Amino acid sequence: MGRRSANIVAAIATALWFAIFAMGRDLSYSVYEQGPGIFPSSGQLDGYMVAPLVVAFGIAIAAWCFNAAQRWYWLLGTLAAVTLVSIIPYMLGYSGGV
């Protein structure tokens, strides 16, 4: 996998995981709107916001490091592709399964 294709896959994966974070942020705010004294649990916050943000920043930092090192683009592409594929099982748990 070349430099350009690895960076494109990493950018797509980062954008998708950040979009999942944004959806989770909106979901956690909707819990607050249900009434006084109703707050999202720490598990909901971790699942909706923290995990997607960690993955998105992890991919972005990996892309930055691999581009600075000017090598191992195949590893960056593989890492980004694995995170893209892992969106499917994550979303099954995120939505309660099908």
N, CA, C and O atoms as CSV, one atom per row, in Angstrom:
chain,resi,resn,atom,element,x,y,z
A,1,MET,N,N,0.854,-1.168,0.000
A,1,MET,CA,C,0.000,0.000,0.000
A,1,MET,C,C,0.896,1.227,0.000
A,1,MET,O,O,1.818,1.331,0.809
A,2,GLY,N,N,0.630,2.131,-0.888
A,2,GLY,CA,C,1.446,3.324,-1.020
A,2,GLY,C,C,1.070,4.396,-0.006
A,2,GLY,O,O,0.105,4.270,0.747
A,3,ARG,N,N,1.858,5.438,-0.019
A,3,ARG,CA,C,1.669,6.522,0.929
A,3,ARG,C,C,0.309,7.191,0.745
A,3,ARG,O,O,-0.409,7.427,1.718
A,4,ARG,N,N,-0.034,7.488,-0.473
A,4,ARG,CA,C,-1.271,8.204,-0.733
A,4,ARG,C,C,-2.492,7.385,-0.341
A,4,ARG,O,O,-3.398,7.901,0.314
A,5,SER,N,N,-2.528,6.126,-0.728
A,5,SER,CA,C,-3.686,5.290,-0.406
A,5,SER,C,C,-3.800,5.049,1.099
A,5,SER,O,O,-4.910,5.004,1.630
A,6,ALA,N,N,-2.676,4.894,1.790
A,6,ALA,CA,C,-2.715,4.719,3.237
A,6,ALA,C,C,-3.258,5.968,3.918
A,6,ALA,O,O,-4.026,5.873,4.876
A,7,ASN,N,N,-2.864,7.126,3.431
A,7,ASN,CA,C,-3.363,8.374,4.015
A,7,ASN,C,C,-4.845,8.578,3.731
A,7,ASN,O,O,-5.563,9.111,4.577
A,8,ILE,N,N,-5.315,8.167,2.567
A,8,ILE,CA,C,-6.736,8.294,2.240
A,8,ILE,C,C,-7.565,7.382,3.141
A,8,ILE,O,O,-8.593,7.804,3.671
A,9,VAL,N,N,-7.127,6.138,3.317
A,9,VAL,CA,C,-7.851,5.205,4.185
A,9,VAL,C,C,-7.842,5.718,5.627
A,9,VAL,O,O,-8.852,5.622,6.324
A,10,ALA,N,N,-6.715,6.259,6.076
A,10,ALA,CA,C,-6.632,6.798,7.435
A,10,ALA,C,C,-7.545,8.011,7.605
A,10,ALA,O,O,-8.167,8.168,8.655
A,11,ALA,N,N,-7.633,8.858,6.603
A,11,ALA,CA,C,-8.508,10.029,6.689
A,11,ALA,C,C,-9.978,9.620,6.734
A,11,ALA,O,O,-10.761,10.200,7.487
A,12,ILE,N,N,-10.351,8.635,5.941
A,12,ILE,CA,C,-11.734,8.155,5.945
A,12,ILE,C,C,-12.079,7.534,7.292
A,12,ILE,O,O,-13.147,7.793,7.848
A,13,ALA,N,N,-11.173,6.714,7.812
A,13,ALA,CA,C,-11.419,6.074,9.110
A,13,ALA,C,C,-11.513,7.111,10.227
A,13,ALA,O,O,-12.382,7.004,11.093
A,14,THR,N,N,-10.643,8.103,10.220
A,14,THR,CA,C,-10.696,9.149,11.238
A,14,THR,C,C,-12.001,9.926,11.153
A,14,THR,O,O,-12.618,10.215,12.178
A,15,ALA,N,N,-12.421,10.264,9.950
A,15,ALA,CA,C,-13.657,11.025,9.780
A,15,ALA,C,C,-14.876,10.220,10.241
A,15,ALA,O,O,-15.778,10.773,10.871
A,16,LEU,N,N,-14.911,8.931,9.934
A,16,LEU,CA,C,-16.055,8.120,10.347
A,16,LEU,C,C,-16.117,7.951,11.862
A,16,LEU,O,O,-17.190,8.057,12.457
A,17,TRP,N,N,-14.972,7.690,12.484
A,17,TRP,CA,C,-14.968,7.546,13.940
A,17,TRP,C,C,-15.291,8.867,14.629
A,17,TRP,O,O,-15.934,8.875,15.679
A,18,PHE,N,N,-14.855,9.980,14.053
A,18,PHE,CA,C,-15.210,11.267,14.639
A,18,PHE,C,C,-16.702,11.548,14.463
A,18,PHE,O,O,-17.317,12.170,15.329
A,19,ALA,N,N,-17.284,11.103,13.365
A,19,ALA,CA,C,-18.730,11.249,13.169
A,19,ALA,C,C,-19.502,10.415,14.192
A,19,ALA,O,O,-20.545,10.846,14.684
A,20,ILE,N,N,-18.996,9.232,14.511
A,20,ILE,CA,C,-19.633,8.409,15.544
A,20,ILE,C,C,-19.541,9.116,16.898
A,20,ILE,O,O,-20.487,9.070,17.684
A,21,PHE,N,N,-18.410,9.769,17.175
A,21,PHE,CA,C,-18.281,10.557,18.401
A,21,PHE,C,C,-19.318,11.674,18.435
A,21,PHE,O,O,-19.948,11.897,19.469
A,22,ALA,N,N,-19.505,12.380,17.321
A,22,ALA,CA,C,-20.466,13.475,17.270
A,22,ALA,C,C,-21.894,12.960,17.493
A,22,ALA,O,O,-22.688,13.612,18.171
A,23,MET,N,N,-22.220,11.796,16.926
A,23,MET,CA,C,-23.536,11.208,17.166
A,23,MET,C,C,-23.707,10.834,18.633
A,23,MET,O,O,-24.776,11.032,19.209
A,24,GLY,N,N,-22.660,10.299,19.230
A,24,GLY,CA,C,-22.710,9.935,20.649
A,24,GLY,C,C,-22.861,11.138,21.551
A,24,GLY,O,O,-23.535,11.071,22.578
A,25,ARG,N,N,-22.236,12.238,21.172
A,25,ARG,CA,C,-22.384,13.468,21.947
A,25,ARG,C,C,-23.831,13.931,21.922
A,25,ARG,O,O,-24.382,14.323,22.950
A,26,ASP,N,N,-24.443,13.885,20.754
A,26,ASP,CA,C,-25.847,14.270,20.648
A,26,ASP,C,C,-26.754,13.310,21.418
A,26,ASP,O,O,-27.738,13.740,22.019
A,27,LEU,N,N,-26.431,12.020,21.405
A,27,LEU,CA,C,-27.228,11.053,22.166
A,27,LEU,C,C,-27.121,11.299,23.666
A,27,LEU,O,O,-28.113,11.175,24.384
A,28,SER,N,N,-25.940,11.642,24.143
A,28,SER,CA,C,-25.795,11.890,25.576
A,28,SER,C,C,-26.508,13.168,25.981
A,28,SER,O,O,-27.033,13.243,27.092
A,29,TYR,N,N,-26.542,14.172,25.121
A,29,TYR,CA,C,-27.299,15.383,25.432
A,29,TYR,C,C,-28.795,15.119,25.428
A,29,TYR,O,O,-29.533,15.754,26.182
A,30,SER,N,N,-29.253,14.201,24.600
A,30,SER,CA,C,-30.685,13.896,24.575
A,30,SER,C,C,-31.123,13.199,25.857
A,30,SER,O,O,-32.295,13.283,26.224
A,31,VAL,N,N,-30.215,12.515,26.547
A,31,VAL,CA,C,-30.548,11.913,27.838
A,31,VAL,C,C,-30.820,13.006,28.863
A,31,VAL,O,O,-31.740,12.891,29.673
A,32,TYR,N,N,-30.008,14.078,28.825
A,32,TYR,CA,C,-30.234,15.203,29.744
A,32,TYR,C,C,-31.599,15.844,29.520
A,32,TYR,O,O,-32.214,16.322,30.473
A,33,GLU,N,N,-32.072,15.862,28.310
A,33,GLU,CA,C,-33.331,16.515,27.976
A,33,GLU,C,C,-34.558,15.718,28.413
A,33,GLU,O,O,-35.681,16.204,28.275
A,34,GLN,N,N,-34.371,14.510,28.935
A,34,GLN,CA,C,-35.501,13.688,29.348
A,34,GLN,C,C,-36.145,14.187,30.635
A,34,GLN,O,O,-37.293,13.853,30.927
A,35,GLY,N,N,-35.421,14.973,31.393
A,35,GLY,CA,C,-35.999,15.523,32.606
A,35,GLY,C,C,-34.942,15.768,33.657
A,35,GLY,O,O,-33.790,15.363,33.498
A,36,PRO,N,N,-35.335,16.436,34.738
A,36,PRO,CA,C,-34.364,16.728,35.792
A,36,PRO,C,C,-33.946,15.455,36.527
A,36,PRO,O,O,-34.763,14.574,36.795
A,37,GLY,N,N,-32.679,15.385,36.839
A,37,GLY,CA,C,-32.141,14.248,37.585
A,37,GLY,C,C,-31.821,13.035,36.739
A,37,GLY,O,O,-31.450,11.998,37.289
A,38,ILE,N,N,-31.946,13.119,35.432
A,38,ILE,CA,C,-31.631,11.985,34.551
A,38,ILE,C,C,-30.334,12.304,33.827
A,38,ILE,O,O,-30.248,13.263,33.059
A,39,PHE,N,N,-29.339,11.490,34.086
A,39,PHE,CA,C,-28.016,11.695,33.497
A,39,PHE,C,C,-27.569,10.410,32.814
A,39,PHE,O,O,-27.972,9.322,33.226
A,40,PRO,N,N,-26.740,10.517,31.771
A,40,PRO,CA,C,-26.193,9.287,31.166
A,40,PRO,C,C,-25.206,8.639,32.124
A,40,PRO,O,O,-24.497,9.322,32.863
A,41,SER,N,N,-25.171,7.326,32.102
A,41,SER,CA,C,-24.237,6.614,32.968
A,41,SER,C,C,-22.825,6.726,32.403
A,41,SER,O,O,-22.623,7.123,31.256
A,42,SER,N,N,-21.864,6.369,33.235
A,42,SER,CA,C,-20.476,6.445,32.769
A,42,SER,C,C,-20.224,5.447,31.645
A,42,SER,O,O,-19.398,5.702,30.768
A,43,GLY,N,N,-20.919,4.322,31.658
A,43,GLY,CA,C,-20.785,3.362,30.568
A,43,GLY,C,C,-21.309,3.901,29.258
A,43,GLY,O,O,-20.731,3.659,28.199
A,44,GLN,N,N,-22.423,4.644,29.335
A,44,GLN,CA,C,-22.956,5.261,28.122
A,44,GLN,C,C,-21.999,6.315,27.593
A,44,GLN,O,O,-21.767,6.388,26.386
A,45,LEU,N,N,-21.446,7.124,28.470
A,45,LEU,CA,C,-20.497,8.149,28.025
A,45,LEU,C,C,-19.248,7.528,27.416
A,45,LEU,O,O,-18.732,8.013,26.409
A,46,ASP,N,N,-18.762,6.444,28.037
A,46,ASP,CA,C,-17.589,5.764,27.490
A,46,ASP,C,C,-17.881,5.176,26.122
A,46,ASP,O,O,-17.079,5.315,25.198
A,47,GLY,N,N,-19.020,4.523,25.989
A,47,GLY,CA,C,-19.356,3.883,24.724
A,47,GLY,C,C,-19.721,4.852,23.628
A,47,GLY,O,O,-19.389,4.632,22.464
A,48,TYR,N,N,-20.401,5.925,23.989
A,48,TYR,CA,C,-20.863,6.879,22.990
A,48,TYR,C,C,-19.814,7.906,22.599
A,48,TYR,O,O,-19.769,8.339,21.447
A,49,MET,N,N,-18.964,8.303,23.550
A,49,MET,CA,C,-18.070,9.425,23.277
A,49,MET,C,C,-16.588,9.087,23.397
A,49,MET,O,O,-15.806,9.430,22.511
A,50,VAL,N,N,-16.195,8.430,24.465
A,50,VAL,CA,C,-14.770,8.251,24.741
A,50,VAL,C,C,-14.126,7.267,23.765
A,50,VAL,O,O,-13.077,7.561,23.192
A,51,ALA,N,N,-14.743,6.111,23.575
A,51,ALA,CA,C,-14.146,5.101,22.700
A,51,ALA,C,C,-13.980,5.584,21.254
A,51,ALA,O,O,-12.901,5.409,20.688
A,52,PRO,N,N,-15.006,6.187,20.633
A,52,PRO,CA,C,-14.806,6.670,19.262
A,52,PRO,C,C,-13.765,7.781,19.161
A,52,PRO,O,O,-13.028,7.861,18.178
A,53,LEU,N,N,-13.707,8.637,20.180
A,53,LEU,CA,C,-12.729,9.718,20.149
A,53,LEU,C,C,-11.308,9.181,20.297
A,53,LEU,O,O,-10.388,9.689,19.655
A,54,VAL,N,N,-11.119,8.166,21.130
A,54,VAL,CA,C,-9.794,7.555,21.294
A,54,VAL,C,C,-9.352,6.897,19.991
A,54,VAL,O,O,-8.195,7.024,19.592
A,55,VAL,N,N,-10.268,6.195,19.325
A,55,VAL,CA,C,-9.920,5.549,18.059
A,55,VAL,C,C,-9.589,6.593,16.994
A,55,VAL,O,O,-8.612,6.444,16.261
A,56,ALA,N,N,-10.403,7.654,16.906
A,56,ALA,CA,C,-10.160,8.698,15.902
A,56,ALA,C,C,-8.814,9.381,16.131
A,56,ALA,O,O,-8.047,9.575,15.187
A,57,PHE,N,N,-8.526,9.743,17.372
A,57,PHE,CA,C,-7.238,10.374,17.656
A,57,PHE,C,C,-6.075,9.391,17.479
A,57,PHE,O,O,-4.983,9.784,17.069
A,58,GLY,N,N,-6.313,8.120,17.788
A,58,GLY,CA,C,-5.269,7.113,17.592
A,58,GLY,C,C,-4.874,6.971,16.129
A,58,GLY,O,O,-3.690,6.882,15.804
A,59,ILE,N,N,-5.870,6.951,15.251
A,59,ILE,CA,C,-5.581,6.859,13.814
A,59,ILE,C,C,-4.868,8.120,13.332
A,59,ILE,O,O,-3.907,8.042,12.566
A,60,ALA,N,N,-5.343,9.284,13.785
A,60,ALA,CA,C,-4.721,10.541,13.356
A,60,ALA,C,C,-3.270,10.639,13.832
A,60,ALA,O,O,-2.400,11.085,13.083
A,61,ILE,N,N,-3.013,10.229,15.055
A,61,ILE,CA,C,-1.634,10.265,15.575
A,61,ILE,C,C,-0.759,9.256,14.845
A,61,ILE,O,O,0.399,9.544,14.545
A,62,ALA,N,N,-1.306,8.070,14.555
A,62,ALA,CA,C,-0.543,7.074,13.803
A,62,ALA,C,C,-0.207,7.593,12.414
A,62,ALA,O,O,0.911,7.405,11.935
A,63,ALA,N,N,-1.164,8.241,11.765
A,63,ALA,CA,C,-0.898,8.800,10.434
A,63,ALA,C,C,0.175,9.875,10.507
A,63,ALA,O,O,1.056,9.941,9.650
A,64,TRP,N,N,0.102,10.702,11.515
A,64,TRP,CA,C,1.101,11.753,11.684
A,64,TRP,C,C,2.492,11.157,11.909
A,64,TRP,O,O,3.470,11.617,11.319
A,65,CYS,N,N,2.580,10.133,12.762
A,65,CYS,CA,C,3.879,9.508,13.050
A,65,CYS,C,C,4.444,8.788,11.832
A,65,CYS,O,O,5.630,8.920,11.529
A,66,PHE,N,N,3.602,8.025,11.128
A,66,PHE,CA,C,4.093,7.289,9.966
A,66,PHE,C,C,4.482,8.225,8.833
A,66,PHE,O,O,5.418,7.934,8.088
A,67,ASN,N,N,3.781,9.341,8.689
A,67,ASN,CA,C,4.160,10.309,7.657
A,67,ASN,C,C,5.439,11.043,8.033
A,67,ASN,O,O,6.230,11.397,7.158
A,68,ALA,N,N,5.649,11.272,9.312
A,68,ALA,CA,C,6.886,11.918,9.743
A,68,ALA,C,C,8.082,10.984,9.563
A,68,ALA,O,O,9.182,11.429,9.238
A,69,ALA,N,N,7.857,9.690,9.777
A,69,ALA,CA,C,8.940,8.717,9.646
A,69,ALA,C,C,9.242,8.372,8.190
A,69,ALA,O,O,10.315,7.848,7.888
A,70,GLN,N,N,8.309,8.661,7.291
A,70,GLN,CA,C,8.475,8.389,5.861
A,70,GLN,C,C,8.670,6.904,5.551
A,70,GLN,O,O,9.400,6.555,4.623
A,71,ARG,N,N,8.020,6.030,6.323
A,71,ARG,CA,C,8.119,4.591,6.056
A,71,ARG,C,C,6.943,3.863,6.683
A,71,ARG,O,O,6.152,4.449,7.422
A,72,TRP,N,N,6.844,2.598,6.383
A,72,TRP,CA,C,5.842,1.692,6.928
A,72,TRP,C,C,4.418,2.149,6.637
A,72,TRP,O,O,3.555,2.104,7.514
A,73,TYR,N,N,4.176,2.586,5.414
A,73,TYR,CA,C,2.828,3.018,5.062
A,73,TYR,C,C,1.866,1.846,5.013
A,73,TYR,O,O,0.667,2.018,5.231
A,74,TRP,N,N,2.380,0.654,4.730
A,74,TRP,CA,C,1.524,-0.518,4.715
A,74,TRP,C,C,0.940,-0.764,6.100
A,74,TRP,O,O,-0.193,-1.231,6.214
A,75,LEU,N,N,1.694,-0.456,7.156
A,75,LEU,CA,C,1.202,-0.632,8.518
A,75,LEU,C,C,0.104,0.388,8.840
A,75,LEU,O,O,-0.884,0.053,9.493
A,76,LEU,N,N,0.278,1.607,8.388
A,76,LEU,CA,C,-0.753,2.629,8.565
A,76,LEU,C,C,-2.020,2.239,7.826
A,76,LEU,O,O,-3.117,2.362,8.372
A,77,GLY,N,N,-1.886,1.771,6.594
A,77,GLY,CA,C,-3.052,1.343,5.829
A,77,GLY,C,C,-3.768,0.163,6.469
A,77,GLY,O,O,-4.998,0.111,6.482
A,78,THR,N,N,-3.008,-0.778,6.995
A,78,THR,CA,C,-3.594,-1.937,7.655
A,78,THR,C,C,-4.324,-1.518,8.932
A,78,THR,O,O,-5.439,-1.970,9.193
A,79,LEU,N,N,-3.694,-0.659,9.719
A,79,LEU,CA,C,-4.315,-0.169,10.949
A,79,LEU,C,C,-5.612,0.574,10.653
A,79,LEU,O,O,-6.617,0.366,11.333
A,80,ALA,N,N,-5.592,1.431,9.650
A,80,ALA,CA,C,-6.787,2.185,9.287
A,80,ALA,C,C,-7.874,1.261,8.737
A,80,ALA,O,O,-9.054,1.455,9.029
A,81,ALA,N,N,-7.491,0.264,7.949
A,81,ALA,CA,C,-8.476,-0.675,7.398
A,81,ALA,C,C,-9.116,-1.510,8.507
A,81,ALA,O,O,-10.316,-1.784,8.459
A,82,VAL,N,N,-8.337,-1.912,9.494
A,82,VAL,CA,C,-8.884,-2.679,10.620
A,82,VAL,C,C,-9.886,-1.836,11.402
A,82,VAL,O,O,-10.931,-2.339,11.814
A,83,THR,N,N,-9.574,-0.559,11.609
A,83,THR,CA,C,-10.520,0.293,12.327
A,83,THR,C,C,-11.780,0.554,11.501
A,83,THR,O,O,-12.864,0.717,12.063
A,84,LEU,N,N,-11.648,0.595,10.185
A,84,LEU,CA,C,-12.837,0.731,9.340
A,84,LEU,C,C,-13.732,-0.500,9.447
A,84,LEU,O,O,-14.953,-0.376,9.547
A,85,VAL,N,N,-13.133,-1.677,9.426
A,85,VAL,CA,C,-13.910,-2.912,9.522
A,85,VAL,C,C,-14.520,-3.049,10.916
A,85,VAL,O,O,-15.607,-3.608,11.063
A,86,SER,N,N,-13.831,-2.544,11.937
A,86,SER,CA,C,-14.340,-2.674,13.304
A,86,SER,C,C,-15.524,-1.752,13.587
A,86,SER,O,O,-16.149,-1.865,14.641
A,87,ILE,N,N,-15.840,-0.851,12.673
A,87,ILE,CA,C,-17.024,-0.004,12.855
A,87,ILE,C,C,-18.293,-0.855,12.840
A,87,ILE,O,O,-19.241,-0.564,13.570
A,88,ILE,N,N,-18.318,-1.894,12.022
A,88,ILE,CA,C,-19.525,-2.715,11.889
A,88,ILE,C,C,-19.900,-3.391,13.209
A,88,ILE,O,O,-21.040,-3.232,13.647
A,89,PRO,N,N,-19.004,-4.139,13.869
A,89,PRO,CA,C,-19.409,-4.726,15.152
A,89,PRO,C,C,-19.641,-3.673,16.244
A,89,PRO,O,O,-20.459,-3.878,17.140
A,90,TYR,N,N,-18.931,-2.568,16.168
A,90,TYR,CA,C,-19.140,-1.503,17.151
A,90,TYR,C,C,-20.544,-0.936,17.013
A,90,TYR,O,O,-21.218,-0.711,18.019
A,91,MET,N,N,-20.991,-0.705,15.800
A,91,MET,CA,C,-22.314,-0.135,15.586
A,91,MET,C,C,-23.427,-1.131,15.954
A,91,MET,O,O,-24.520,-0.705,16.329
A,92,LEU,N,N,-23.177,-2.430,15.855
A,92,LEU,CA,C,-24.171,-3.406,16.301
A,92,LEU,C,C,-24.401,-3.283,17.798
A,92,LEU,O,O,-25.543,-3.331,18.255
A,93,GLY,N,N,-23.327,-3.127,18.567
A,93,GLY,CA,C,-23.476,-2.916,19.995
A,93,GLY,C,C,-23.983,-1.533,20.334
A,93,GLY,O,O,-24.699,-1.345,21.318
A,94,TYR,N,N,-23.616,-0.579,19.529
A,94,TYR,CA,C,-24.006,0.821,19.719
A,94,TYR,C,C,-25.504,0.999,19.557
A,94,TYR,O,O,-26.129,1.778,20.276
A,95,SER,N,N,-26.075,0.269,18.606
A,95,SER,CA,C,-27.514,0.390,18.330
A,95,SER,C,C,-28.328,-0.674,19.040
A,95,SER,O,O,-29.546,-0.725,18.866
A,96,GLY,N,N,-27.700,-1.518,19.828
A,96,GLY,CA,C,-28.433,-2.551,20.544
A,96,GLY,C,C,-28.543,-3.868,19.781
A,96,GLY,O,O,-29.245,-4.782,20.215
A,97,GLY,N,N,-27.857,-3.968,18.656
A,97,GLY,CA,C,-27.904,-5.189,17.857
A,97,GLY,C,C,-29.115,-5.233,16.943
A,97,GLY,O,O,-30.039,-4.427,17.055
A,98,VAL,N,N,-29.082,-6.180,16.053
A,98,VAL,CA,C,-30.180,-6.310,15.096
A,98,VAL,C,C,-30.711,-7.736,15.151
A,98,VAL,O,O,-31.644,-8.076,14.424
